[in-house]
């Protein structure tokens, strides 16, 4: 499971959030602060060799991956068909809120390392 920003140059729509630097303007729905670019967020479910088996409709670029995934109720049941106790669906830290359905990395705080083993 992964999400990607498809960059665009002519996509703009005011969102529900007011900008802190200019209260008269709203944050653009299609602006991704993470990528510092306009674009759309597309979610992809792929097999282990990279072959896509499902892609979402495009969502506004400012949406986080978990939010974009949750707008597609068919995605998580599709993952359940392909996974079991021995075969997990892998995802990046953008999907922390879906750890029951997806295997995601554990986020470590800066300067805190897990103890060495062995």
SEKEVEX-170170 format. One record per residue: residue in three letters; residue number from 1; x negated, y negated, z of N, C-alpha, C in turn. Coordinates in nm, 3 decimals, padded with zeros to 5 digits. Layout:
SEKEVEX-170170
+--------+-----+---------+---------+---------+---------+---------+---------+---------+---------+---------+
: residu : num :     nc1 :     nc2 :     nc3 :    cac1 :    cac2 :    cac3 :     cc1 :     cc2 :     cc3 :
+--------+-----+---------+---------+---------+---------+---------+---------+---------+---------+---------+
:    Ala : NUM :       X :       Y :       Z :       X :       Y :       Z :       X :       Y :       Z :
...
+--------+-----+---------+---------+---------+---------+---------+---------+---------+---------+---------+
***
This chain:
SEKEVEX-170170
+--------+-----+---------+---------+---------+---------+---------+---------+---------+---------+---------+
: residu : num :     nc1 :     nc2 :     nc3 :    cac1 :    cac2 :    cac3 :     cc1 :     cc2 :     cc3 :
+--------+-----+---------+---------+---------+---------+---------+---------+---------+---------+---------+
:    Unk :   1 : -00.086 :  00.117 :  00.000 :  00.000 :  00.000 :  00.000 : -00.089 : -00.122 :  00.000 :
:    Unk :   2 : -00.063 : -00.213 : -00.090 : -00.139 : -00.337 : -00.091 : -00.055 : -00.446 : -00.155 :
:    Unk :   3 : -00.088 : -00.567 : -00.119 : -00.024 : -00.683 : -00.180 : -00.131 : -00.765 : -00.250 :
:    Unk :   4 : -00.093 : -00.829 : -00.357 : -00.189 : -00.911 : -00.429 : -00.122 : -01.041 : -00.473 :
:    Unk :   5 : -00.200 : -01.146 : -00.479 : -00.149 : -01.274 : -00.526 : -00.178 : -01.285 : -00.675 :
:    Unk :   6 : -00.073 : -01.302 : -00.753 : -00.088 : -01.327 : -00.896 : -00.087 : -01.479 : -00.912 :
:    Unk :   7 : -00.201 : -01.535 : -00.948 : -00.215 : -01.681 : -00.955 : -00.136 : -01.740 : -01.072 :
:    Unk :   8 : -00.078 : -01.857 : -01.046 : -00.005 : -01.931 : -01.149 : -00.047 : -02.077 : -01.140 :
:    Unk :   9 : -00.015 : -02.153 : -01.243 : -00.048 : -02.295 : -01.237 :  00.075 : -02.385 : -01.253 :
:    Unk :  10 :  00.192 : -02.328 : -01.276 :  00.312 : -02.411 : -01.295 :  00.429 : -02.361 : -01.211 :
:    Unk :  11 :  00.403 : -02.325 : -01.089 :  00.508 : -02.272 : -01.002 :  00.510 : -02.354 : -00.874 :
:    Unk :  12 :  00.621 : -02.416 : -00.844 :  00.628 : -02.502 : -00.726 :  00.773 : -02.510 : -00.677 :
:    Unk :  13 :  00.792 : -02.495 : -00.546 :  00.925 : -02.509 : -00.486 :  00.908 : -02.542 : -00.339 :
:    Unk :  14 :  00.980 : -02.644 : -00.290 :  00.967 : -02.679 : -00.148 :  01.021 : -02.567 : -00.060 :
:    Unk :  15 :  00.948 : -02.536 :  00.045 :  00.989 : -02.433 :  00.139 :  01.058 : -02.493 :  00.261 :
:    Unk :  16 :  01.091 : -02.409 :  00.360 :  01.164 : -02.456 :  00.478 :  01.076 : -02.528 :  00.581 :
:    Unk :  17 :  00.945 : -02.518 :  00.568 :  00.854 : -02.575 :  00.667 :  00.808 : -02.714 :  00.625 :
:    Unk :  18 :  00.810 : -02.807 :  00.720 :  00.764 : -02.944 :  00.695 :  00.614 : -02.949 :  00.714 :
:    Unk :  19 :  00.544 : -03.021 :  00.627 :  00.399 : -03.036 :  00.639 :  00.365 : -03.120 :  00.761 :
:    Unk :  20 :  00.259 : -03.083 :  00.831 :  00.220 : -03.158 :  00.951 :  00.155 : -03.291 :  00.916 :
:    Unk :  21 :  00.090 : -03.300 :  00.799 :  00.024 : -03.425 :  00.762 :  00.119 : -03.525 :  00.697 :
:    Unk :  22 :  00.231 : -03.477 :  00.643 :  00.329 : -03.565 :  00.579 :  00.469 : -03.512 :  00.609 :
:    Unk :  23 :  00.533 : -03.569 :  00.708 :  00.664 : -03.517 :  00.750 :  00.772 : -03.533 :  00.643 :
:    Unk :  24 :  00.747 : -03.615 :  00.542 :  00.845 : -03.634 :  00.435 :  00.835 : -03.523 :  00.329 :
:    Unk :  25 :  00.733 : -03.437 :  00.337 :  00.715 : -03.331 :  00.237 :  00.721 : -03.194 :  00.303 :
:    Unk :  26 :  00.764 : -03.097 :  00.226 :  00.770 : -02.959 :  00.276 :  00.656 : -02.877 :  00.217 :
:    Unk :  27 :  00.620 : -02.770 :  00.287 :  00.517 : -02.680 :  00.237 :  00.572 : -02.605 :  00.116 :
:    Unk :  28 :  00.494 : -02.594 :  00.011 :  00.534 : -02.528 : -00.112 :  00.545 : -02.377 : -00.091 :
:    Unk :  29 :  00.658 : -02.317 : -00.130 :  00.678 : -02.173 : -00.116 :  00.575 : -02.090 : -00.194 :
:    Unk :  30 :  00.530 : -02.140 : -00.306 :  00.443 : -02.062 : -00.393 :  00.295 : -02.090 : -00.368 :
:    Unk :  31 :  00.263 : -02.172 : -00.266 :  00.124 : -02.202 : -00.232 :  00.075 : -02.101 : -00.129 :
:    Unk :  32 : -00.035 : -02.031 : -00.161 : -00.096 : -01.939 : -00.066 : -00.213 : -02.010 :  00.001 :
:    Unk :  33 : -00.199 : -02.040 :  00.129 : -00.309 : -02.103 :  00.202 : -00.429 : -02.012 :  00.211 :
:    Unk :  34 : -00.406 : -01.882 :  00.223 : -00.516 : -01.784 :  00.231 : -00.603 : -01.789 :  00.106 :
:    Unk :  35 : -00.541 : -01.799 : -00.010 : -00.615 : -01.800 : -00.136 : -00.636 : -01.940 : -00.191 :
:    Unk :  36 : -00.577 : -02.040 : -00.128 : -00.584 : -02.180 : -00.173 : -00.547 : -02.191 : -00.321 :
:    Unk :  37 : -00.433 : -02.130 : -00.355 : -00.387 : -02.130 : -00.494 : -00.236 : -02.106 : -00.498 :
:    Unk :  38 : -00.173 : -02.150 : -00.606 : -00.033 : -02.118 : -00.630 : -00.025 : -01.978 : -00.688 :
:    Unk :  39 :  00.082 : -01.906 : -00.654 :  00.098 : -01.773 : -00.712 :  00.213 : -01.698 : -00.647 :
:    Unk :  40 :  00.232 : -01.576 : -00.693 :  00.336 : -01.489 : -00.642 :  00.275 : -01.367 : -00.575 :
:    Unk :  41 :  00.341 : -01.318 : -00.470 :  00.296 : -01.202 : -00.395 :  00.366 : -01.079 : -00.451 :
:    Unk :  42 :  00.289 : -00.982 : -00.499 :  00.343 : -00.857 : -00.551 :  00.291 : -00.743 : -00.465 :
:    Unk :  43 :  00.381 : -00.657 : -00.418 :  00.344 : -00.541 : -00.338 :  00.332 : -00.419 : -00.429 :
:    Unk :  44 :  00.234 : -00.334 : -00.400 :  00.208 : -00.217 : -00.485 :  00.188 : -00.094 : -00.397 :
:    Unk :  45 :  00.256 :  00.014 : -00.431 :  00.229 :  00.145 : -00.371 :  00.161 :  00.226 : -00.479 :
:    Unk :  46 :  00.043 :  00.280 : -00.446 : -00.036 :  00.354 : -00.543 : -00.076 :  00.490 : -00.485 :
:    Unk :  47 : -00.100 :  00.586 : -00.574 : -00.152 :  00.716 : -00.532 : -00.298 :  00.700 : -00.492 :
:    Unk :  48 : -00.359 :  00.801 : -00.427 : -00.499 :  00.788 : -00.384 : -00.597 :  00.756 : -00.497 :
:    Unk :  49 : -00.564 :  00.795 : -00.620 : -00.655 :  00.763 : -00.731 : -00.626 :  00.626 : -00.794 :
:    Unk :  50 : -00.532 :  00.551 : -00.735 : -00.505 :  00.415 : -00.781 : -00.389 :  00.400 : -00.877 :
:    Unk :  51 : -00.324 :  00.510 : -00.915 : -00.212 :  00.502 : -01.009 : -00.090 :  00.441 : -00.939 :
:    Unk :  52 : -00.035 :  00.330 : -00.989 :  00.080 :  00.267 : -00.922 :  00.207 :  00.351 : -00.939 :
:    Unk :  53 :  00.277 :  00.375 : -00.829 :  00.404 :  00.449 : -00.835 :  00.523 :  00.358 : -00.805 :
:    Unk :  54 :  00.495 :  00.238 : -00.753 :  00.601 :  00.141 : -00.727 :  00.539 :  00.003 : -00.719 :
:    Unk :  55 :  00.605 : -00.096 : -00.779 :  00.566 : -00.236 : -00.763 :  00.691 : -00.316 : -00.731 :
:    Unk :  56 :  00.673 : -00.416 : -00.649 :  00.786 : -00.500 : -00.609 :  00.812 : -00.609 : -00.711 :
:    Unk :  57 :  00.927 : -00.672 : -00.696 :  00.951 : -00.797 : -00.766 :  00.859 : -00.901 : -00.703 :
:    Unk :  58 :  00.831 : -01.006 : -00.775 :  00.742 : -01.111 : -00.723 :  00.812 : -01.188 : -00.611 :
:    Unk :  59 :  00.735 : -01.219 : -00.507 :  00.781 : -01.298 : -00.394 :  00.696 : -01.425 : -00.386 :
:    Unk :  60 :  00.741 : -01.529 : -00.315 :  00.660 : -01.650 : -00.303 :  00.522 : -01.622 : -00.244 :
:    Unk :  61 :  00.422 : -01.690 : -00.296 :  00.283 : -01.668 : -00.256 :  00.252 : -01.695 : -00.111 :
:    Unk :  62 :  00.332 : -01.774 : -00.043 :  00.301 : -01.804 :  00.097 :  00.350 : -01.696 :  00.192 :
:    Unk :  63 :  00.428 : -01.597 :  00.142 :  00.475 : -01.489 :  00.228 :  00.361 : -01.394 :  00.263 :
:    Unk :  64 :  00.360 : -01.352 :  00.388 :  00.263 : -01.252 :  00.431 :  00.304 : -01.117 :  00.374 :
:    Unk :  65 :  00.207 : -01.025 :  00.364 :  00.234 : -00.895 :  00.305 :  00.347 : -00.819 :  00.375 :
:    Unk :  66 :  00.347 : -00.819 :  00.508 :  00.452 : -00.747 :  00.581 :  00.589 : -00.805 :  00.551 :
:    Unk :  67 :  00.601 : -00.936 :  00.547 :  00.729 : -01.002 :  00.516 :  00.774 : -00.965 :  00.375 :
:    Unk :  68 :  00.682 : -00.971 :  00.280 :  00.715 : -00.936 :  00.141 :  00.759 : -00.790 :  00.130 :
:    Unk :  69 :  00.691 : -00.700 :  00.201 :  00.727 : -00.559 :  00.199 :  00.867 : -00.537 :  00.256 :
:    Unk :  70 :  00.898 : -00.602 :  00.366 :  01.027 : -00.582 :  00.433 :  01.146 : -00.633 :  00.351 :
:    Unk :  71 :  01.123 : -00.717 :  00.252 :  01.234 : -00.763 :  00.167 :  01.275 : -00.657 :  00.065 :
:    Unk :  72 :  01.199 : -00.548 :  00.059 :  01.228 : -00.439 : -00.035 :  01.259 : -00.313 :  00.046 :
:    Unk :  73 :  01.385 : -00.291 :  00.083 :  01.419 : -00.179 :  00.172 :  01.389 : -00.042 :  00.113 :
:    Unk :  74 :  01.368 : -00.032 : -00.018 :  01.340 :  00.097 : -00.080 :  01.193 :  00.139 : -00.065 :
:    Unk :  75 :  01.105 :  00.048 : -00.028 :  00.961 :  00.077 : -00.027 :  00.920 :  00.176 :  00.082 :
:    Unk :  76 :  00.960 :  00.153 :  00.206 :  00.918 :  00.242 :  00.314 :  00.975 :  00.383 :  00.301 :
:    Unk :  77 :  01.102 :  00.402 :  00.260 :  01.149 :  00.539 :  00.235 :  01.070 :  00.608 :  00.123 :
:    Unk :  78 :  01.028 :  00.534 :  00.022 :  00.946 :  00.593 : -00.084 :  00.814 :  00.642 : -00.026 :
:    Unk :  79 :  00.753 :  00.562 :  00.061 :  00.629 :  00.604 :  00.126 :  00.651 :  00.730 :  00.208 :
:    Unk :  80 :  00.764 :  00.740 :  00.276 :  00.793 :  00.857 :  00.359 :  00.799 :  00.985 :  00.275 :
:    Unk :  81 :  00.843 :  00.974 :  00.149 :  00.848 :  01.090 :  00.060 :  00.708 :  01.142 :  00.027 :
:    Unk :  82 :  00.609 :  01.054 :  00.028 :  00.474 :  01.090 : -00.014 :  00.380 :  01.118 :  00.103 :
:    Unk :  83 :  00.427 :  01.099 :  00.225 :  00.338 :  01.115 :  00.340 :  00.393 :  01.220 :  00.437 :
:    Unk :  84 :  00.302 :  01.273 :  00.520 :  00.339 :  01.364 :  00.628 :  00.229 :  01.353 :  00.734 :
:    Unk :  85 :  00.227 :  01.444 :  00.830 :  00.128 :  01.438 :  00.938 : -00.016 :  01.441 :  00.886 :
:    Unk :  86 : -00.039 :  01.511 :  00.777 : -00.175 :  01.527 :  00.724 : -00.210 :  01.425 :  00.616 :
:    Unk :  87 : -00.112 :  01.352 :  00.565 : -00.134 :  01.258 :  00.455 : -00.073 :  01.123 :  00.489 :
:    Unk :  88 : -00.157 :  01.028 :  00.523 : -00.110 :  00.895 :  00.564 : -00.112 :  00.798 :  00.446 :
:    Unk :  89 : -00.027 :  00.698 :  00.455 : -00.030 :  00.587 :  00.360 : -00.122 :  00.481 :  00.419 :
:    Unk :  90 : -00.226 :  00.444 :  00.346 : -00.324 :  00.348 :  00.394 : -00.285 :  00.207 :  00.354 :
:    Unk :  91 : -00.315 :  00.112 :  00.442 : -00.286 : -00.029 :  00.414 : -00.390 : -00.114 :  00.486 :
:    Unk :  92 : -00.399 : -00.241 :  00.448 : -00.495 : -00.330 :  00.514 : -00.430 : -00.400 :  00.633 :
:    Unk :  93 : -00.504 : -00.491 :  00.696 : -00.454 : -00.559 :  00.816 : -00.332 : -00.647 :  00.792 :
:    Unk :  94 : -00.300 : -00.673 :  00.667 : -00.181 : -00.751 :  00.636 : -00.052 : -00.681 :  00.672 :
:    Unk :  95 : -00.060 : -00.552 :  00.707 :  00.059 : -00.472 :  00.738 :  00.059 : -00.422 :  00.882 :
:    Unk :  96 : -00.006 : -00.495 :  00.973 : -00.013 : -00.454 :  01.114 :  00.123 : -00.422 :  01.174 :
:    Unk :  97 :  00.226 : -00.493 :  01.135 :  00.359 : -00.473 :  01.193 :  00.429 : -00.347 :  01.147 :
:    Unk :  98 :  00.370 : -00.273 :  01.057 :  00.431 : -00.151 :  01.004 :  00.347 : -00.027 :  01.035 :
:    Unk :  99 :  00.284 : -00.025 :  01.151 :  00.195 :  00.087 :  01.184 :  00.267 :  00.220 :  01.201 :
:    Unk : 100 :  00.399 :  00.220 :  01.217 :  00.470 :  00.348 :  01.225 :  00.476 :  00.415 :  01.088 :
:    Unk : 101 :  00.474 :  00.338 :  00.981 :  00.482 :  00.392 :  00.846 :  00.349 :  00.390 :  00.773 :
:    Unk : 102 :  00.258 :  00.303 :  00.814 :  00.132 :  00.283 :  00.743 :  00.013 :  00.295 :  00.838 :
:    Unk : 103 : -00.096 :  00.354 :  00.791 : -00.220 :  00.358 :  00.868 : -00.298 :  00.231 :  00.836 :
:    Unk : 104 : -00.321 :  00.149 :  00.937 : -00.394 :  00.023 :  00.918 : -00.517 :  00.021 :  01.007 :
:    Unk : 105 : -00.619 : -00.057 :  00.971 : -00.738 : -00.068 :  01.056 : -00.703 : -00.132 :  01.190 :
:    Unk : 106 : -00.790 : -00.112 :  01.286 : -00.774 : -00.175 :  01.417 : -00.854 : -00.304 :  01.415 :
:    Unk : 107 : -00.788 : -00.414 :  01.451 : -00.854 : -00.544 :  01.452 : -00.936 : -00.558 :  01.581 :
:    Unk : 108 : -01.063 : -00.595 :  01.567 : -01.149 : -00.617 :  01.682 : -01.172 : -00.766 :  01.700 :
:    Unk : 109 : -01.174 : -00.810 :  01.825 : -01.202 : -00.950 :  01.853 : -01.349 : -00.978 :  01.827 :
:    Unk : 110 : -01.380 : -01.098 :  01.785 : -01.518 : -01.139 :  01.759 : -01.601 : -01.120 :  01.885 :
:    Unk : 111 : -01.717 : -01.056 :  01.870 : -01.808 : -01.037 :  01.982 : -01.775 : -00.916 :  02.069 :
:    Unk : 112 : -01.666 : -00.846 :  02.040 : -01.629 : -00.727 :  02.117 : -01.639 : -00.605 :  02.027 :
:    Unk : 113 : -01.733 : -00.520 :  02.054 : -01.752 : -00.398 :  01.977 : -01.704 : -00.279 :  02.060 :
:    Unk : 114 : -01.649 : -00.177 :  01.995 : -01.613 : -00.057 :  02.070 : -01.740 :  00.011 :  02.122 :
:    Unk : 115 : -01.732 :  00.082 :  02.234 : -01.852 :  00.146 :  02.288 : -01.906 :  00.252 :  02.193 :
:    Unk : 116 : -02.038 :  00.265 :  02.190 : -02.102 :  00.365 :  02.104 : -02.073 :  00.504 :  02.160 :
:    Unk : 117 : -02.055 :  00.599 :  02.070 : -02.030 :  00.737 :  02.113 : -02.147 :  00.824 :  02.071 :
:    Unk : 118 : -02.165 :  00.934 :  02.142 : -02.265 :  01.033 :  02.101 : -02.389 :  01.015 :  02.170 :
+--------+-----+---------+---------+---------+---------+---------+---------+---------+---------+---------+
***
